[in-house]
Each structure stands twice: as C-alpha cells, then as structure tokens.
Amino acid sequence: MNRIVLPFLFLLLLAPGLHAQVQYTTENPRVDDVNDRDVSIKRVELTEQYTIIYMKYKAKGEGGGQQAWPFSIPMPNGRRSVPIPDVTTNTIMFEPTARLYVNQGERSFKFIRAENIPIEKRREVEAGEQVNFVVYFERVAPGYTTFDLFECRDSRGSVCFNFWGVHIINPARKPKDTYAQRTPKPRVQPQVQPKAQTPRYTPRTTPGVGTPDPAPTQPQIEPAPTPSAVAINGVTRDARTQKPIGATVTYKLISGAEAAGDDPADSVLSDSPTGKYKIPVGRRGVYAVTASAKGYFSQSDTLATNRIDVARDFDLVPIKTGEKITLKNIYFNASQFDLKPESFPELDRLVVVMQDNPTMNIRLEGHTDTVGDFDANVELSRNRVNEVKRYLVGKGIRADRIDTVGYGPSRPINTNKSLKERPENRRVEMVIVKV
C-alpha cells in the first residue's frame, strides 16, 4: 500500500477519539506498581463516554533476549538438550477481555477498542523498537481517582500489561437530585397599568386627519439571573490541640477547561480567632492549595471545583522536638529509589522550613510494604531516604542536620494485605530530632 495513504487511514481510526470532548487529563499518572517494566502509561483522558489510556511499549535493545547455542548441550543422563532458539524479537497484543477495576473490584469497566496494537493476532516487535498505542475503556465513574488495569494473567512466557494503583484526576459529580430539590422562585407577574382614557377613534376621511395611533409600549425585560458563587473554604487548626490558628492559604488553578497551567498563585489569610478561610473560585477546575503558618509544617492538597463549594480543613503539625509527620507527596518508581519530579514541590517546602529554622535537625525514616524479600526491602527503604537527603543537601541544607534510617517492611501501619493498603506502607516519615 502507498505510504502516503497509511497516515491518512490512521487518522481516520483516531477520529472518534478526537471528536470527543476531554473532561479531565492526567499526564504521566502516578502508578503504584506495574507488571511489565517495558510498558508505561503516558496519559489518561476522561471523556463523557470513554477512559482513554495512552501507553508506550519499549522493547529491550540488542542483547536483551536469550542467545542461541550453536550446538546441543550434553546432559548428565546421556541425552542431549535441544538448542535454545535465538530470541531477539518480542510480540505484543492487547487482550480484549481486559478490565479496569476500582476499589478492590467493587466496579469494573470494559475494554472498548485499541489503536496501533492488535487485539487478535500478536505483532512482532524488533529489539529496541518503541510502540505508542491507545486503549479505550468504558468511562470510569466520577469520584474514583484510582484504578487497576488488569489485562490478563501471565502464562506460557507472556507478560501481561497490568497496572496497579493508577492515580487520575476524576472528581465526583454533584447529584442531579440536588437540582431537582431546588424551590422554584415565584414568577413575578407584571403589573398591568390601567389604560388612560383616550378619545374615541374617529375614522379618517382626509389624509393626515384623524385621531393619532397610540405609541407602542416597550416590553419589560427581566434581568438574567446571576450565577451562584463557588468557593473553597475550611478551617486551619493545630493538629495536636485542634485549636484554630491563623495561617496563609495559597492556591493556584493547575488544570481545567479554563486553565493554561501557567496561572500565578494567590493567597488568602485564615481568621486568627476562628481559623476560617474562604477562597473565591472564579474559574472551575483543579486547584493546588497549601496552608502554612509560622512554627508549623505546611500542608497541601489538590481540590476539584465544579458547581458547589468545596470544604477542606488543614491540621498543621507544630515544629517541636519528637514530632513525626509523613511526607505524603514523595514518589518513587516501583522497586526503585530515584525521586520522581512530582516529589520536588513537597521537598522544596521542607527546604524552606529548615532554612527558617536553622537549628532544626531531622531524621528521615523509610518504609516499604511486605511484598518481596525482607532484606531487599530494607535496602530499598534506606536508598530512598538517602536519595531524599541528597536532594535536600543539594538545595543548601547541611548534611549533618539530616539522619537517615531504613526500616523496610518492619513497621507497617495497616494489615498490608490489600492493594489499597500497600501504598500506605510505602512512605517516608520525618522525625524532628532537635529544634
């Protein structure tokens, strides 16, 4: 087939997805675990009808497969082994029985179609080749922000494209019943003005002679209703005493239909006696919100706004000797200790706290789940906290102010049995040794 025609046909295949309006997009979503290290999720888009997952498969380079022996190998029983075939290529396909699961299988969403990857017959992939493909599933119901992609079970040497704990932006919708329960406003009937007494009409007998026609009355136009205002509001408190405190609440629109991603941050102050704050939302979308106060560690969250107010309270941990907090926004790739870029904002805030408190010393404690070898997990947790320390030192914090220890799976905070609980145990905690 002519090479010029192929791109055109590929665009036709993409056309159904291109015409659908994307509601939410998650670039390079955080994934808790993956079955095949050669495949990754680059983007997840949610439309009214589909969950669209953009994926990349990168075959191992030359030398990644088994090399063939030029002869059979003698065995102890006198038999001769069959020569090992040369494996320099892989084959890929996507199983049409794949499903997306949420909340440990509470609900599932069916596979719809795939683009640039076969679903019936396997395709051969050369060593080092990269394949970008797209898979469509039923729309994940609003409100579920984590899903598992289960393609198949590994068998006969094949490795399935399974992902565990894919984190996406997917806020819940406001129930339609809320709108149905609104009390309709009584319609104001326009007041009818009594007609003024006018002389009886006299038929015209001569052009220009007769009773003039009354001037037409202008219809009254009712003003358009003002859209209801939406806000993010809550209370800033001391995490230990639960007493309200005054704090600075910084916010920034980071994604949405009206966001370009480069909006400047703004801030409001919470009331000192009550701790209450209110952020007016002029444009709907996902906001990054951070609460900070002198003498406390800051706390951050991402909040999706739609048609109703969003409530979020912030409990700030005081900077005192012996206090322990979990650095919740520290991310690593599965079974690796390299910091992901999503971790940098959280660590930068910690740098500011340590700069503002130059005598404060901390201890970083690393933890893992119970999956895998115990000693390997201890080593992994140690490498991860050392990587965090390396980042802080690179930002100007003295190394002697930071101690590190890796506990591996020895200190879980839950039963560690489910896919939902395991990520909670993979954490970095910080203990204040000295203020």
DRENBA-840287 format. One record per residue (C-alpha): x negated, y negated, z negated; residue in one letter. Coordinates in nm, 3 decimals, padded with zeros to 5 digits, always signed. Each point is the difference from the previous one (the first is absolute). Layout:
<nodes>
NODE    east   north      up r
NODE       X       Y       Z A
...
</nodes>
This chain:
<nodes>
NODE    east   north      up r
NODE +00.000 +00.000 +00.000 M
NODE -00.117 -00.352 +00.075 N
NODE -00.180 -00.152 -00.302 R
NODE +00.190 -00.329 +00.040 I
NODE +00.332 +00.175 -00.057 V
NODE -00.098 +00.168 -00.328 L
NODE -00.016 -00.317 -00.217 P
NODE +00.338 -00.106 +00.140 F
NODE +00.157 +00.334 -00.098 L
NODE -00.153 -00.025 -00.346 F
NODE +00.156 -00.343 -00.047 L
NODE +00.336 +00.144 +00.098 L
NODE -00.038 +00.258 -00.274 L
NODE -00.075 -00.274 -00.248 L
NODE +00.292 -00.215 +00.108 A
NODE +00.256 +00.131 -00.254 P
NODE -00.233 -00.086 -00.288 G
NODE -00.094 -00.338 +00.142 L
NODE +00.358 -00.120 +00.021 H
NODE +00.080 +00.091 -00.363 A
NODE -00.038 -00.288 -00.242 Q
NODE -00.258 +00.078 -00.267 V
NODE +00.125 -00.076 -00.352 Q
NODE -00.313 +00.080 -00.203 Y
NODE -00.361 +00.078 +00.097 T
NODE -00.270 +00.159 -00.217 T
NODE -00.351 -00.021 +00.147 E
NODE -00.247 +00.272 -00.106 N
NODE +00.230 +00.129 -00.276 P
NODE -00.153 +00.140 -00.317 R
NODE +00.009 +00.382 +00.002 V
NODE -00.046 +00.205 -00.317 D
NODE -00.121 +00.314 +00.177 D
NODE -00.035 +00.140 +00.353 V
NODE -00.030 +00.357 +00.126 N
NODE -00.214 -00.064 +00.310 D
NODE -00.279 -00.259 -00.031 R
NODE -00.016 -00.040 +00.379 D
NODE +00.341 -00.168 +00.021 V
NODE +00.109 -00.331 -00.157 S
NODE +00.308 -00.224 -00.012 I
NODE -00.070 -00.346 +00.142 K
NODE +00.344 -00.161 -00.032 R
NODE +00.357 +00.076 -00.108 V
NODE +00.291 -00.197 +00.148 E
NODE +00.358 +00.015 -00.122 L
NODE +00.283 -00.090 +00.236 T
NODE +00.374 +00.031 -00.053 E
NODE -00.013 +00.350 +00.150 Q
NODE -00.353 +00.140 -00.026 Y
NODE -00.306 +00.047 -00.217 T
NODE -00.282 -00.045 +00.255 I
NODE -00.344 +00.130 -00.101 I
NODE -00.307 -00.097 +00.204 Y
NODE -00.277 +00.258 -00.045 M
NODE -00.357 +00.057 +00.117 K
NODE -00.176 +00.332 +00.047 Y
NODE -00.380 +00.001 +00.037 K
NODE -00.152 +00.333 +00.099 A
NODE -00.336 +00.085 -00.153 K
NODE -00.301 -00.081 +00.214 G
NODE -00.241 +00.238 +00.167 E
NODE -00.123 +00.266 -00.236 G
NODE +00.311 -00.016 -00.217 G
NODE +00.121 +00.348 +00.098 G
NODE -00.151 +00.345 -00.034 Q
NODE -00.284 +00.080 +00.234 Q
NODE +00.008 +00.327 +00.197 A
NODE -00.258 +00.270 -00.063 W
NODE -00.152 +00.120 +00.331 P
NODE +00.014 +00.361 -00.127 F
NODE +00.201 +00.216 -00.240 S
NODE -00.126 +00.035 -00.360 I
NODE -00.082 +00.348 -00.143 P
NODE +00.223 +00.091 -00.299 M
NODE -00.100 +00.222 -00.298 P
NODE +00.237 +00.281 +00.112 N
NODE -00.174 +00.029 +00.332 G
NODE +00.269 -00.184 +00.195 R
NODE -00.070 -00.317 +00.191 R
NODE +00.199 -00.317 -00.060 S
NODE +00.188 -00.181 +00.273 V
NODE -00.185 -00.314 +00.115 P
NODE +00.146 -00.317 -00.147 I
NODE +00.161 -00.207 +00.276 P
NODE -00.120 -00.351 +00.066 D
NODE +00.237 -00.251 -00.165 V
NODE -00.071 -00.346 +00.139 T
NODE +00.359 -00.112 +00.057 T
NODE +00.316 -00.027 -00.208 N
NODE +00.367 +00.014 +00.090 T
NODE +00.273 -00.220 -00.143 I
NODE +00.378 -00.018 +00.002 M
NODE +00.274 -00.124 -00.232 F
NODE +00.255 +00.241 -00.144 E
NODE +00.360 -00.109 +00.073 P
NODE +00.108 +00.156 -00.332 T
NODE -00.193 -00.270 -00.190 A
NODE +00.183 -00.195 -00.270 R
NODE -00.048 -00.305 -00.220 L
NODE +00.077 +00.068 -00.367 Y
NODE +00.063 -00.254 -00.276 V
NODE +00.016 +00.034 -00.379 N
NODE -00.133 +00.360 -00.009 Q
NODE +00.241 +00.127 +00.263 G
NODE +00.309 -00.186 -00.118 E
NODE +00.067 -00.105 +00.359 R
NODE -00.153 +00.090 +00.335 S
NODE -00.010 -00.174 +00.338 F
NODE -00.021 +00.188 +00.331 K
NODE -00.255 -00.031 +00.278 F
NODE +00.141 -00.172 +00.311 I
NODE -00.273 -00.013 +00.265 R
NODE -00.372 -00.053 +00.061 A
NODE -00.205 -00.201 +00.248 E
NODE -00.345 +00.088 +00.141 N
NODE -00.010 +00.337 -00.181 I
NODE +00.175 +00.322 +00.111 P
NODE +00.261 +00.173 -00.216 I
NODE +00.033 +00.333 +00.186 E
NODE -00.340 +00.089 +00.140 K
NODE -00.335 -00.084 -00.160 R
NODE -00.226 -00.253 +00.172 R
NODE -00.376 +00.045 +00.021 E
NODE -00.213 -00.277 -00.151 V
NODE -00.368 -00.038 +00.081 E
NODE -00.260 -00.048 -00.272 A
NODE -00.013 -00.365 -00.108 G
NODE +00.323 -00.088 +00.182 E
NODE +00.247 -00.238 -00.167 Q
NODE +00.375 +00.041 +00.046 V
NODE +00.245 -00.271 -00.100 N
NODE +00.358 +00.125 -00.026 F
NODE +00.336 -00.102 -00.143 V
NODE +00.264 +00.210 -00.177 V
NODE +00.361 -00.102 -00.066 Y
NODE +00.207 +00.119 -00.296 F
NODE +00.342 -00.092 -00.134 E
NODE -00.003 -00.328 -00.192 R
NODE -00.119 +00.046 -00.360 V
NODE +00.283 -00.132 -00.215 A
NODE -00.062 -00.351 -00.141 P
NODE -00.142 +00.001 -00.351 G
NODE -00.238 +00.296 +00.047 Y
NODE -00.352 -00.145 +00.013 T
NODE -00.194 +00.330 +00.006 T
NODE +00.047 +00.305 +00.222 F
NODE -00.174 +00.329 +00.081 D
NODE -00.048 +00.101 +00.365 L
NODE +00.015 +00.380 +00.017 F
NODE -00.068 +00.124 +00.351 E
NODE -00.057 +00.372 -00.060 C
NODE -00.190 +00.262 -00.201 R
NODE -00.361 +00.078 +00.092 D
NODE -00.032 +00.337 +00.172 S
NODE -00.224 +00.195 +00.237 R
NODE -00.276 -00.257 -00.007 G
NODE +00.227 -00.300 +00.070 S
NODE +00.005 -00.302 -00.232 V
NODE +00.325 -00.194 -00.032 C
NODE +00.037 -00.379 -00.003 F
NODE +00.140 -00.023 -00.355 N
NODE -00.015 -00.321 -00.205 F
NODE +00.089 -00.033 -00.368 W
NODE +00.107 -00.329 -00.154 G
NODE +00.018 -00.246 +00.293 V
NODE +00.076 -00.343 -00.152 H
NODE +00.211 -00.238 +00.214 I
NODE +00.196 -00.324 -00.026 I
NODE +00.367 +00.102 -00.011 N
NODE +00.208 -00.208 -00.244 P
NODE +00.348 +00.108 -00.104 A
NODE +00.302 -00.162 +00.158 R
NODE +00.271 -00.178 -00.192 K
NODE +00.312 +00.220 -00.020 P
NODE +00.272 -00.107 +00.240 K
NODE +00.256 +00.030 -00.279 D
NODE -00.150 -00.311 -00.157 T
NODE +00.118 -00.205 +00.293 Y
NODE +00.343 +00.164 -00.003 A
NODE +00.050 -00.097 -00.365 Q
NODE -00.047 -00.367 +00.061 R
NODE +00.305 -00.205 -00.084 T
NODE +00.104 -00.187 +00.312 P
NODE +00.018 -00.372 -00.038 K
NODE +00.351 -00.143 +00.029 P
NODE +00.044 -00.166 +00.332 R
NODE +00.076 -00.365 -00.035 V
NODE +00.303 -00.096 +00.200 Q
NODE -00.044 -00.334 +00.172 P
NODE +00.227 -00.266 -00.136 Q
NODE +00.265 -00.110 +00.248 V
NODE +00.027 -00.374 +00.016 Q
NODE +00.356 -00.131 +00.047 P
NODE +00.055 -00.133 +00.344 K
NODE +00.029 -00.372 +00.026 A
NODE +00.323 -00.136 +00.132 Q
NODE -00.047 -00.085 +00.362 T
NODE +00.245 -00.166 +00.232 P
NODE +00.200 +00.234 +00.217 R
NODE -00.164 +00.068 +00.331 Y
NODE +00.134 -00.208 +00.282 T
NODE -00.025 +00.155 +00.346 P
NODE -00.222 -00.185 +00.236 R
NODE +00.168 -00.168 +00.290 T
NODE -00.289 -00.215 +00.111 T
NODE -00.368 +00.097 +00.016 P
NODE -00.176 -00.115 -00.319 G
NODE +00.328 -00.072 -00.183 V
NODE +00.125 +00.216 -00.287 G
NODE -00.092 +00.123 -00.348 T
NODE -00.375 +00.098 -00.024 P
NODE -00.094 +00.363 -00.075 D
NODE -00.121 +00.054 -00.357 P
NODE -00.379 +00.047 -00.043 A
NODE -00.101 +00.366 -00.034 P
NODE -00.097 +00.111 -00.351 T
NODE -00.347 +00.154 -00.054 Q
NODE +00.005 +00.355 -00.150 P
NODE -00.165 +00.034 -00.339 Q
NODE -00.321 +00.211 +00.016 I
NODE -00.086 +00.191 -00.317 E
NODE -00.373 -00.003 -00.093 P
NODE -00.189 +00.328 +00.048 A
NODE -00.056 +00.194 -00.323 P
NODE -00.346 -00.039 -00.154 T
NODE -00.191 +00.331 -00.016 P
NODE -00.056 +00.126 -00.354 S
NODE -00.352 -00.049 -00.137 A
NODE -00.217 +00.301 -00.083 V
NODE -00.275 +00.004 -00.264 A
NODE -00.254 +00.223 -00.173 I
NODE +00.032 -00.045 -00.373 N
NODE -00.099 +00.164 -00.326 G
NODE -00.192 -00.042 -00.325 V
NODE -00.374 -00.001 -00.080 T
NODE -00.077 +00.169 -00.334 R
NODE -00.281 +00.126 -00.220 D
NODE -00.021 +00.375 +00.070 A
NODE -00.070 +00.085 -00.366 R
NODE +00.234 -00.233 -00.190 T
NODE +00.263 -00.043 +00.275 Q
NODE +00.011 -00.370 -00.085 K
NODE +00.048 -00.246 +00.291 P
NODE -00.309 -00.187 +00.116 I
NODE -00.060 -00.279 +00.248 G
NODE -00.171 +00.115 +00.319 A
NODE -00.075 -00.101 +00.359 T
NODE +00.192 +00.209 +00.253 V
NODE -00.159 -00.011 +00.347 T
NODE +00.192 +00.126 +00.303 Y
NODE -00.062 +00.045 +00.372 K
NODE +00.214 +00.129 +00.288 L
NODE -00.203 +00.284 +00.154 I
NODE +00.242 +00.172 +00.242 S
NODE +00.347 -00.035 +00.147 G
NODE +00.182 -00.124 +00.308 A
NODE -00.089 -00.362 -00.085 E
NODE -00.360 +00.062 -00.112 A
NODE -00.319 -00.027 +00.200 A
NODE -00.216 +00.132 -00.284 G
NODE -00.203 -00.319 -00.038 D
NODE +00.231 -00.202 -00.227 D
NODE -00.177 -00.184 -00.287 P
NODE +00.072 +00.111 -00.356 A
NODE +00.212 -00.212 -00.234 D
NODE +00.070 +00.021 -00.373 S
NODE +00.245 -00.085 -00.276 V
NODE -00.040 -00.021 -00.378 L
NODE +00.205 +00.213 -00.236 S
NODE +00.164 -00.186 -00.288 D
NODE -00.220 +00.009 -00.312 S
NODE +00.269 +00.066 -00.265 P
NODE +00.204 +00.252 +00.202 T
NODE -00.251 +00.137 +00.255 G
NODE +00.260 -00.031 +00.277 K
NODE -00.105 -00.078 +00.356 Y
NODE +00.182 -00.041 +00.331 K
NODE -00.142 +00.012 +00.351 I
NODE +00.230 -00.146 +00.268 P
NODE +00.000 +00.221 +00.309 V
NODE +00.036 -00.209 +00.314 G
NODE -00.088 +00.283 +00.238 R
NODE +00.089 +00.365 -00.044 R
NODE -00.272 +00.267 +00.007 G
NODE -00.259 +00.169 -00.223 V
NODE -00.181 -00.221 -00.252 Y
NODE -00.323 +00.062 -00.192 A
NODE +00.055 -00.135 -00.353 V
NODE -00.266 -00.037 -00.272 T
NODE +00.049 -00.117 -00.360 A
NODE -00.305 -00.130 -00.190 S
NODE -00.059 -00.174 -00.333 A
NODE -00.308 -00.103 -00.196 K
NODE -00.113 +00.276 -00.233 G
NODE +00.187 +00.270 +00.198 Y
NODE -00.064 +00.229 +00.292 F
NODE +00.203 -00.096 +00.305 S
NODE +00.264 +00.234 +00.144 Q
NODE +00.116 +00.028 +00.362 S
NODE +00.284 +00.157 +00.197 D
NODE +00.154 -00.007 +00.350 T
NODE +00.372 -00.085 +00.009 L
NODE +00.241 +00.022 +00.293 A
NODE +00.272 -00.266 +00.024 T
NODE +00.319 +00.021 +00.200 N
NODE +00.338 -00.151 -00.094 R
NODE -00.006 +00.029 -00.380 I
NODE -00.226 -00.120 -00.280 D
NODE -00.295 +00.220 -00.098 V
NODE -00.080 +00.048 -00.370 A
NODE -00.358 +00.078 -00.108 R
NODE -00.142 -00.039 -00.350 D
NODE -00.376 -00.010 -00.056 F
NODE -00.152 +00.143 -00.320 D
NODE -00.355 -00.135 -00.021 L
NODE -00.267 +00.188 -00.198 V
NODE -00.202 -00.226 -00.234 P
NODE -00.378 -00.011 +00.029 I
NODE -00.097 +00.160 -00.333 K
NODE -00.260 +00.253 -00.108 T
NODE +00.135 +00.354 +00.034 G
NODE +00.274 -00.083 +00.251 E
NODE +00.036 +00.240 +00.293 K
NODE +00.173 -00.066 +00.331 I
NODE +00.037 +00.200 +00.321 T
NODE -00.125 -00.169 +00.315 L
NODE +00.303 +00.104 +00.206 K
NODE -00.102 -00.148 +00.334 N
NODE -00.330 +00.187 +00.042 I
NODE +00.011 +00.237 +00.299 Y
NODE -00.234 +00.268 +00.137 F
NODE +00.031 +00.246 +00.285 N
NODE +00.091 +00.352 -00.111 A
NODE -00.299 +00.185 -00.153 S
NODE -00.228 -00.299 +00.073 Q
NODE -00.137 -00.289 -00.206 F
NODE -00.029 -00.279 +00.258 D
NODE +00.222 -00.295 -00.099 L
NODE +00.280 -00.083 +00.243 K
NODE +00.041 -00.370 +00.095 P
NODE +00.340 -00.010 -00.174 E
NODE -00.193 +00.022 -00.330 S
NODE -00.191 -00.327 +00.045 F
NODE +00.270 -00.248 -00.119 P
NODE +00.042 +00.187 -00.331 E
NODE -00.376 +00.016 -00.057 L
NODE -00.042 -00.366 +00.094 D
NODE +00.249 -00.091 -00.274 R
NODE -00.205 +00.205 -00.247 L
NODE -00.311 -00.190 +00.112 V
NODE +00.172 -00.330 -00.082 V
NODE +00.097 +00.128 -00.346 V
NODE -00.357 +00.107 -00.075 M
NODE -00.133 -00.332 +00.126 Q
NODE +00.245 -00.187 -00.226 D
NODE -00.107 +00.221 -00.295 N
NODE -00.381 +00.019 +00.039 P
NODE -00.054 +00.199 -00.324 T
NODE +00.253 +00.271 +00.084 M
NODE -00.131 +00.353 +00.060 N
NODE +00.213 +00.280 +00.145 I
NODE -00.004 +00.376 +00.052 R
NODE +00.143 +00.150 +00.320 L
NODE +00.152 +00.347 -00.041 E
NODE +00.073 +00.220 +00.302 G
NODE +00.267 +00.273 +00.011 H
NODE +00.123 +00.254 +00.260 T
NODE +00.282 +00.252 +00.026 D
NODE -00.049 +00.371 -00.075 T
NODE -00.011 +00.119 +00.363 V
NODE -00.336 +00.146 +00.101 G
NODE -00.322 +00.089 -00.180 D
NODE -00.037 -00.152 -00.348 F
NODE -00.368 -00.099 +00.033 D
NODE +00.057 -00.145 +00.348 A
NODE +00.285 -00.216 -00.135 N
NODE -00.217 -00.125 -00.286 V
NODE -00.270 -00.096 +00.250 E
NODE +00.259 -00.169 +00.223 L
NODE +00.141 -00.206 -00.287 S
NODE -00.353 -00.107 -00.099 R
NODE -00.084 -00.105 +00.356 N
NODE +00.322 -00.200 +00.029 R
NODE -00.055 -00.212 -00.312 V
NODE -00.362 -00.054 +00.101 N
NODE +00.127 -00.126 +00.335 E
NODE +00.231 -00.245 -00.181 V
NODE -00.294 -00.116 -00.214 K
NODE -00.211 -00.047 +00.314 R
NODE +00.268 -00.228 +00.146 Y
NODE +00.019 -00.213 -00.317 L
NODE -00.379 -00.032 -00.019 V
NODE -00.002 -00.105 +00.366 G
NODE +00.235 -00.286 -00.096 K
NODE -00.245 -00.132 -00.262 G
NODE +00.096 +00.190 -00.318 I
NODE -00.305 +00.127 -00.194 R
NODE -00.036 +00.379 +00.005 A
NODE -00.068 +00.019 -00.376 D
NODE +00.356 -00.129 -00.066 R
NODE +00.157 +00.308 +00.161 I
NODE -00.019 +00.361 -00.126 D
NODE +00.145 +00.291 +00.199 T
NODE +00.118 +00.350 -00.087 V
NODE +00.177 +00.269 +00.206 G
NODE +00.246 +00.230 -00.177 Y
NODE +00.126 +00.186 +00.306 G
NODE +00.325 +00.190 -00.069 P
NODE -00.054 +00.031 -00.379 S
NODE +00.232 -00.286 -00.102 R
NODE +00.326 +00.023 +00.199 P
NODE +00.291 -00.231 -00.089 I
NODE +00.272 +00.245 +00.116 N
NODE +00.053 +00.368 +00.080 T
NODE -00.185 -00.043 +00.333 N
NODE +00.225 +00.257 +00.173 K
NODE +00.186 -00.200 +00.264 S
NODE -00.107 -00.209 +00.297 L
NODE +00.151 -00.302 -00.174 K
NODE -00.202 +00.048 -00.321 E
NODE -00.342 +00.076 +00.149 R
NODE -00.066 -00.351 +00.138 P
NODE +00.067 -00.143 -00.349 E
NODE -00.294 +00.201 -00.135 N
NODE -00.235 -00.119 +00.273 R
NODE -00.078 -00.333 -00.166 R
NODE -00.269 -00.243 -00.117 V
NODE +00.042 -00.140 -00.352 E
NODE -00.182 -00.290 -00.160 M
NODE -00.077 -00.026 -00.372 V
NODE -00.114 -00.328 -00.156 I
NODE -00.313 +00.082 -00.205 V
NODE -00.081 -00.354 -00.106 K
NODE +00.157 -00.342 +00.043 V
</nodes>
